[in-house]
Amino acid sequence: MLGKVLTSTLMALALIATFTGCASRAPIKHYELSTELKHGEEKILGGDDWGIALSGGGLRSALYSMGVMKALYDQGALQHIKVISSASGGSYAALWLVEEQMKNLGKPLGESILSDDKFRRSVCELIGTGNFVTNFEYLDAAFSWHPSRASIEMYEASLRRSFGRNPAERTIDQLANATLVKQVPYWIVNTAIHKPDPEHRLHHGVFEFTPLVTGNQSRGYWRANTGKPVPVVKAVAISGAALAPFLAQPFEVPSPTGTNEYLELSDGGHVENLAAFALIRRKVKNIIIVDAEMDRYYGFAAYRKLKKGLVAYGVNLTVGEADQATKFQWTPWRLKQSVMTGTATHPDGSVSTIVYLKLGLPDSILPLMTVGNMPQAKGGVSQDGSCYTLPNDGQTSTTELLRVRMANYADFRSAFGDFPHFHTVDQSYYTDQTSATLGLGYFQGCDLHDNSDFKDKIGAAACKPPAGRRR
């Protein structure tokens, strides 16, 4: 516990530094994709395709999003996801899925990591590395001769160990071939230009890395394989560089004049934490937004910021309960439902359907919160290949084990009132905390089936209920 207090203190001091200084103003220009690049994206996107936006939120968002992806897989819906947009912790989860899929091309999306016979071991391996960035690593980097460089190297190594599952330095443009033949979803990694123009944050601040395209609307776009290739892990590390003074990275922007410019890029959540802007501006027909930001009182701050920013584009975003939420909700308020529905209406009259999944403990989850008996959580896989955290007794399903872990941990934390909204600076999760957050993502993701827009359009089946329970 002392280590966690120390970590939080160090992170808080760094966050204060993040917001100091004066932002420089850049001339307002507006670039769209060239005909060639736009044609490349149109080969992938179009029609009634589905996209998913995985929000920022550090390890909380990563684990929750992975649980949601397992639910989508079990409902037969993950294969319909053609584009993933991610920011910060959501990019960790996307990395976990995409890297595994790249090693198993030709198989259905997620089968090699989310199918019942693979998921238990995947979870155990992840929990074994759930102490994502240790207190010793923080201190070692902070007091090195080059704190920023050491912090970046530590962070990227942690990403490879915990989520990359692949020691090779795959570059993001190397995903292009698999993406174009639709064996891997089109992945948009959202970063942010550090200290963007506050009056034009979406336009000036959102900076994208994709297998085909790199750039943004204020600086222009170019092919992803132009200049020095960007490793996938580096793009994800920038996307999650919340501690900008230590983790922001310079990026060289190609220039036709030969005088290249360097931009300082940091966490995509600094500008647009839902990672939904990339999908909305591309007019993706159906969009699932996974909102896993820290929002204990359900003020929907990231949603409100996105809604306000879209006005400049003539887009009207509206989502049920999110529009009703007050800006400052200082008393605990129970989320009524996991899933809300809305629309993004574009100036040309086209409409994107929004299916909004909000992290929390809604009424639909309460029947699953029955405490059960289970050995104390322990990370990793034993020498005989069994799982400590989700033991296989041949009778209990993986989802029932996740349910018990979730219920037990929620009961344990009930006196503190902080589950599942742990602070984003916490990058070192306990094993039971990891499995509980995964479990919550899974069961809230299963609630998508109760939403008519999702169920009718994607043809999803219901998740199998935990043993002895009905959903």
C-alpha positions in Angstrom: 0.0 0.0 0.0 2.9 2.4 0.8 4.3 1.7 -2.7 0.9 2.7 -4.2 0.8 6.0 -2.2 4.4 6.8 -3.3 3.4 6.0 -6.9 0.4 8.3 -6.7 2.4 11.1 -5.2 5.0 10.9 -7.9 2.4 10.8 -10.6 0.5 13.8 -9.1 3.7 15.9 -9.1 4.3 15.0 -12.8 0.7 15.9 -13.7 1.1 19.3 -12.2 4.1 19.9 -14.5 2.1 18.7 -17.5 -0.2 21.7 -17.3 2.4 24.4 -16.8 3.7 26.6 -19.6 2.1 28.5 -22.4 0.7 26.9 -25.5 1.9 28.1 -28.8 -0.7 29.0 -31.5 -0.5 27.6 -35.0 -2.2 29.0 -38.0 -5.6 27.3 -38.6 -5.5 25.2 -41.7 -7.7 22.3 -42.7 -6.3 19.3 -44.5 -8.3 16.2 -45.6 -6.9 12.9 -46.9 -5.5 13.0 -50.4 -7.6 11.1 -53.1 -5.1 8.3 -52.9 -5.1 7.9 -49.1 -8.9 8.4 -49.0 -9.3 5.6 -51.5 -7.2 3.3 -49.4 -9.5 3.9 -46.4 -12.6 3.4 -48.5 -11.4 -0.1 -49.4 -11.7 -0.9 -45.7 -14.6 1.2 -44.5 -18.0 1.7 -45.9 -21.5 0.3 -45.9 -23.0 -0.8 -42.5 -19.6 -1.5 -41.0 -19.1 -1.3 -37.2 -16.3 0.5 -35.4 -15.3 0.5 -31.8 -13.7 3.4 -29.8 -11.7 2.3 -26.8 -11.2 5.2 -24.4 -8.3 6.2 -22.3 -8.0 5.4 -18.7 -4.7 3.6 -18.1 -4.8 0.0 -16.9 -8.4 0.4 -15.8 -9.5 1.1 -19.4 -7.2 -1.6 -20.9 -8.5 -4.4 -18.7 -12.1 -3.3 -19.0 -11.8 -3.0 -22.8 -10.3 -6.5 -22.9 -13.3 -7.8 -21.0 -15.6 -6.1 -23.4 -13.8 -7.6 -26.4 -14.3 -11.1 -24.8 -18.0 -10.4 -24.5 -18.2 -9.2 -28.2 -16.4 -12.4 -29.2 -18.8 -14.6 -27.2 -21.7 -12.8 -28.8 -20.3 -13.4 -32.3 -20.0 -9.7 -32.8 -16.3 -9.1 -32.8 -15.9 -10.3 -36.3 -18.1 -7.4 -37.5 -15.7 -4.8 -36.1 -13.9 -3.4 -39.1 -12.1 -0.4 -37.4 -10.7 0.2 -33.9 -9.9 3.7 -32.6 -8.1 3.8 -29.4 -6.5 6.3 -26.9 -4.2 5.7 -24.0 -5.2 2.6 -22.0 -7.6 1.6 -24.8 -4.6 1.4 -27.0 -3.0 -1.2 -24.7 -6.1 -3.4 -25.2 -6.0 -2.9 -29.0 -2.3 -3.8 -29.0 -3.1 -7.0 -27.1 -5.8 -8.0 -29.7 -4.0 -6.9 -32.9 -0.6 -8.3 -32.1 -2.1 -11.7 -31.4 -4.2 -11.6 -34.5 -1.2 -10.8 -36.6 0.4 -14.1 -35.4 -2.8 -16.0 -36.4 -3.8 -14.5 -39.7 -6.6 -16.5 -41.4 -8.3 -17.3 -38.1 -11.5 -15.5 -37.0 -10.7 -12.2 -35.1 -9.9 -13.0 -31.5 -10.1 -16.8 -31.7 -6.5 -17.3 -30.7 -6.9 -15.2 -27.5 -10.6 -14.8 -26.6 -12.0 -18.3 -27.3 -12.8 -20.2 -24.1 -9.9 -22.6 -24.4 -7.4 -19.7 -24.9 -8.9 -16.9 -22.8 -8.2 -18.4 -19.4 -4.5 -18.8 -20.1 -4.4 -15.3 -21.8 -5.8 -13.8 -18.6 -3.4 -15.7 -16.4 -0.4 -14.6 -18.4 -1.7 -11.0 -18.3 -2.3 -11.1 -14.6 1.2 -12.4 -14.2 2.4 -9.1 -15.6 -0.4 -7.0 -14.1 2.1 -5.1 -12.0 2.5 -3.1 -15.2 5.0 -0.5 -14.0 6.5 -1.2 -10.6 7.5 1.4 -8.0 11.1 0.4 -8.4 10.9 1.1 -12.1 9.4 4.5 -11.5 12.1 5.5 -9.1 14.9 4.1 -11.2 13.8 6.1 -14.2 13.0 9.3 -12.2 16.5 9.4 -10.7 18.5 8.4 -13.8 20.8 10.7 -15.7 18.2 11.1 -18.5 14.8 10.7 -16.7 12.7 11.3 -19.9 14.6 8.8 -22.0 14.7 6.2 -19.2 11.0 6.6 -18.6 10.1 6.1 -22.3 12.3 3.0 -22.5 10.8 1.6 -19.3 7.2 2.3 -20.5 7.8 0.7 -23.9 9.4 -2.4 -22.4 6.4 -2.7 -20.0 4.0 -2.5 -23.0 5.9 -5.3 -24.8 5.9 -7.5 -21.7 2.3 -7.1 -20.7 0.3 -6.4 -23.9 2.6 -6.7 -27.0 3.2 -10.5 -26.5 5.7 -10.1 -29.3 9.3 -9.1 -28.9 9.7 -8.1 -32.5 9.5 -4.4 -33.4 6.6 -4.5 -35.8 6.0 -1.1 -37.4 2.5 0.2 -37.8 2.7 0.3 -41.6 3.4 -3.4 -41.6 -0.2 -3.9 -40.5 -1.4 -2.5 -43.9 -1.5 -5.7 -45.9 -3.5 -7.7 -43.3 -5.8 -4.7 -42.8 -6.5 -4.2 -46.5 -7.6 -7.9 -46.9 -9.7 -7.4 -43.7 -7.9 -10.0 -41.6 -7.1 -7.3 -39.0 -9.3 -4.3 -38.1 -8.2 -0.9 -39.3 -6.5 0.4 -36.2 -6.4 4.2 -35.5 -4.0 5.0 -32.7 -4.9 8.4 -31.3 -2.2 10.7 -29.9 -2.2 14.4 -29.2 0.0 17.3 -30.1 1.3 18.5 -26.8 -0.3 21.8 -25.7 -2.6 22.2 -28.7 -4.5 25.4 -29.7 -7.2 25.5 -27.0 -9.7 27.1 -29.4 -9.4 24.2 -31.9 -8.5 21.2 -29.9 -9.9 18.5 -32.1 -8.7 20.1 -35.3 -5.3 21.0 -34.1 -4.7 18.4 -31.3 -5.7 15.0 -32.5 -2.8 13.2 -34.2 -3.3 9.8 -35.8 -1.2 6.8 -36.5 -2.8 4.1 -38.7 -1.5 1.3 -41.0 -2.2 3.6 -44.0 -2.1 7.2 -42.8 -0.2 9.4 -40.3 -1.1 13.0 -39.5 -3.9 15.3 -38.6 -6.2 18.0 -40.0 -4.0 21.0 -39.1 -0.6 19.5 -40.3 -1.7 17.3 -43.1 -1.6 13.6 -43.8 0.9 11.3 -45.5 1.4 7.6 -46.1 2.3 5.7 -43.0 5.5 4.3 -44.5 6.8 7.8 -45.3 10.1 8.6 -43.5 11.2 6.6 -40.5 8.8 3.7 -39.8 7.0 4.0 -36.4 7.0 0.9 -34.3 3.5 -0.2 -33.1 4.7 -0.2 -29.5 6.0 3.3 -29.8 2.7 4.6 -31.2 0.9 3.0 -28.3 3.4 4.4 -25.8 2.8 7.9 -27.2 -1.0 7.3 -27.1 -0.7 6.6 -23.4 1.9 9.2 -22.5 -0.3 10.9 -19.8 2.8 12.1 -17.9 3.9 14.4 -20.7 7.0 15.8 -19.1 8.5 12.3 -18.9 6.8 10.4 -21.7 5.9 12.8 -24.5 8.0 12.1 -27.6 9.2 14.2 -30.6 7.9 13.1 -33.9 9.4 14.3 -37.2 6.8 15.6 -39.7 7.7 15.1 -43.4 7.8 18.4 -45.4 7.8 18.7 -49.2 10.3 21.6 -48.7 12.8 19.3 -47.0 12.8 21.3 -43.8 11.1 18.8 -41.5 9.3 19.9 -38.4 9.3 18.1 -35.0 6.1 17.9 -33.0 5.9 16.9 -29.4 3.2 14.2 -29.1 1.6 12.8 -25.9 -1.5 11.0 -24.6 -4.4 11.0 -27.0 -6.7 11.5 -24.0 -5.3 15.0 -23.5 -7.4 16.1 -26.3 -10.1 13.5 -26.9 -10.3 10.7 -24.4 -13.1 8.6 -25.9 -11.2 8.1 -29.2 -14.5 8.4 -31.0 -13.7 11.6 -33.0 -11.7 9.5 -35.5 -14.7 7.3 -36.2 -17.3 10.0 -36.2 -15.4 12.2 -38.7 -15.0 9.2 -41.0 -18.8 8.7 -40.8 -18.5 5.1 -39.7 -22.1 3.9 -39.8 -22.3 2.1 -36.4 -20.0 3.0 -33.5 -19.5 1.4 -30.1 -18.0 3.8 -27.6 -16.4 2.1 -24.6 -16.1 4.9 -22.0 -13.8 3.6 -19.2 -12.5 6.9 -17.9 -12.4 7.6 -14.2 -15.9 9.1 -13.6 -17.1 8.1 -10.1 -20.0 10.5 -10.1 -20.9 10.0 -13.8 -20.5 13.5 -15.1 -19.5 12.2 -18.6 -16.8 14.8 -18.9 -15.1 13.1 -22.0 -18.5 12.9 -23.7 -19.3 16.5 -23.0 -15.9 17.7 -24.3 -16.4 15.6 -27.5 -19.9 16.9 -28.0 -18.8 20.5 -27.7 -15.8 20.0 -30.0 -18.0 18.4 -32.8 -20.1 21.6 -33.0 -17.2 23.2 -35.1 -17.7 20.3 -37.6 -21.5 20.8 -37.7 -22.0 17.4 -36.1 -24.7 17.0 -33.5 -23.9 14.2 -31.0 -26.6 13.1 -28.7 -26.6 10.1 -26.3 -29.5 9.5 -23.8 -28.3 9.6 -20.2 -25.0 11.2 -21.1 -26.9 14.4 -22.2 -28.8 14.4 -18.9 -25.8 14.1 -16.7 -24.9 17.3 -14.8 -21.4 18.8 -15.1 -20.7 18.4 -11.4 -22.3 15.4 -9.7 -20.9 15.4 -6.2 -23.1 12.7 -4.7 -22.9 9.0 -5.7 -25.4 8.3 -8.4 -26.0 4.7 -9.6 -25.7 4.1 -13.3 -29.1 2.8 -14.4 -27.8 0.8 -17.4 -24.6 -0.3 -19.0 -25.6 0.7 -22.5 -27.1 3.9 -24.0 -28.0 4.7 -27.5 -27.5 7.9 -29.5 -26.6 9.3 -32.9 -24.1 11.6 -34.5 -25.8 13.6 -37.2 -23.5 15.0 -39.9 -24.1 18.2 -41.9 -24.9 16.2 -45.1 -27.7 14.5 -43.2 -26.0 11.1 -42.8 -26.2 9.5 -39.4 -23.9 7.4 -37.3 -25.6 5.1 -34.7 -23.8 5.4 -31.4 -23.9 2.5 -28.9 -22.4 3.9 -25.7 -21.0 1.5 -23.0 -20.2 3.2 -19.7 -18.0 1.6 -17.1 -19.7 1.4 -13.7 -21.9 -0.8 -11.5 -25.4 -0.4 -13.1 -28.5 -2.1 -11.9 -28.1 -4.9 -14.4 -24.8 -6.0 -12.8 -26.1 -6.1 -9.2 -27.5 -9.7 -9.5 -24.1 -10.9 -10.4 -22.5 -9.5 -7.2 -22.9 -12.5 -5.0 -19.7 -13.2 -3.1 -18.3 -16.7 -3.6 -15.5 -18.8 -2.2 -12.2 -18.9 -4.1 -8.5 -19.1 -3.2 -6.7 -15.9 -2.8 -5.7 -14.4 -6.2 -2.2 -15.1 -7.4 -0.7 -14.0 -10.6 0.7 -16.1 -13.5 0.8 -19.7 -14.7 2.2 -22.5 -12.7 4.9 -24.9 -13.9 2.3 -27.5 -14.9 0.4 -24.9 -17.0 -2.5 -24.4 -14.6 -3.8 -21.0 -13.7 -3.5 -19.6 -10.2 -6.1 -16.9 -10.5 -8.7 -18.8 -12.6 -8.1 -22.4 -11.5 -9.5 -25.1 -13.8 -11.4 -27.7 -11.8 -13.1 -29.1 -14.9 -16.5 -27.8 -13.7 -16.4 -24.1 -13.2 -16.5 -21.9 -16.3 -14.1 -19.0 -16.9 -16.9 -16.5 -16.8 -18.1 -17.8 -13.4 -14.6 -17.5 -12.0 -14.4 -13.9 -13.3 -17.8 -13.2 -11.8 -16.7 -14.4 -8.4 -13.5 -12.5 -8.6 -15.4 -9.4 -9.6 -18.0 -9.8 -6.8 -15.5 -10.6 -4.1 -13.3 -7.6 -5.0 -16.2 -5.2 -5.3 -17.3 -6.4 -1.8 -13.8 -5.9 -0.5 -13.6 -2.3 -1.9 -17.2 -1.4 -0.9 -16.0 0.4 2.2 -13.8 2.7 0.0 -16.4 3.2 -2.7 -13.7 3.3 -5.4 -14.4 0.2 -7.5 -14.3 0.3 -10.5 -13.2 4.0 -10.7 -9.5 3.7 -9.5 -7.3 6.6 -10.4 -5.7 6.5 -13.8 -2.2 7.2 -12.4 -2.4 3.7 -10.8 -0.4 1.6 -13.3 0.3 -1.3 -10.9 -2.7 -3.5 -10.4 -3.1 -6.2 -7.8 -4.0 -9.6 -9.2 -7.6 -9.6 -7.8 -8.0 -6.0 -9.0 -7.0 -7.1 -12.5 -9.4 -10.0 -12.8 -12.2 -8.0 -11.3 -11.8 -5.2 -13.8 -11.7 -7.7 -16.7 -14.8 -9.4 -15.3 -16.7 -6.1 -15.1 -15.8 -5.3 -18.7 -17.1 -8.8 -19.8 -20.4 -8.6 -18.0 -21.2 -5.1 -19.0 -20.2 -6.0 -22.5 -22.7 -8.8 -22.4 -25.3 -6.1 -21.7 -24.9 -4.9 -25.3 -27.1 -7.8 -26.3 -30.0 -6.1 -24.5 -29.7 -3.0 -26.7 -31.9 -3.3 -29.8 -29.7 -1.2 -32.0 -26.8 -3.5 -31.3 -28.7 -6.8 -31.3 -30.8 -6.2 -34.4 -28.0 -4.6 -36.6 -25.2 -7.0 -35.7 -27.2 -10.1 -35.1 -25.5 -10.9 -31.9 -26.2 -13.9 -29.7 -26.4 -13.6 -25.9 -23.4 -14.4 -23.7 -23.7 -17.7 -21.9 -24.7 -16.9 -18.3 -22.4 -17.8 -15.4 -23.2 -21.2 -13.9 -26.6 -21.3 -12.3 -27.5 -17.7 -13.3 -29.8 -16.1 -15.8 -29.1 -12.9 -17.6 
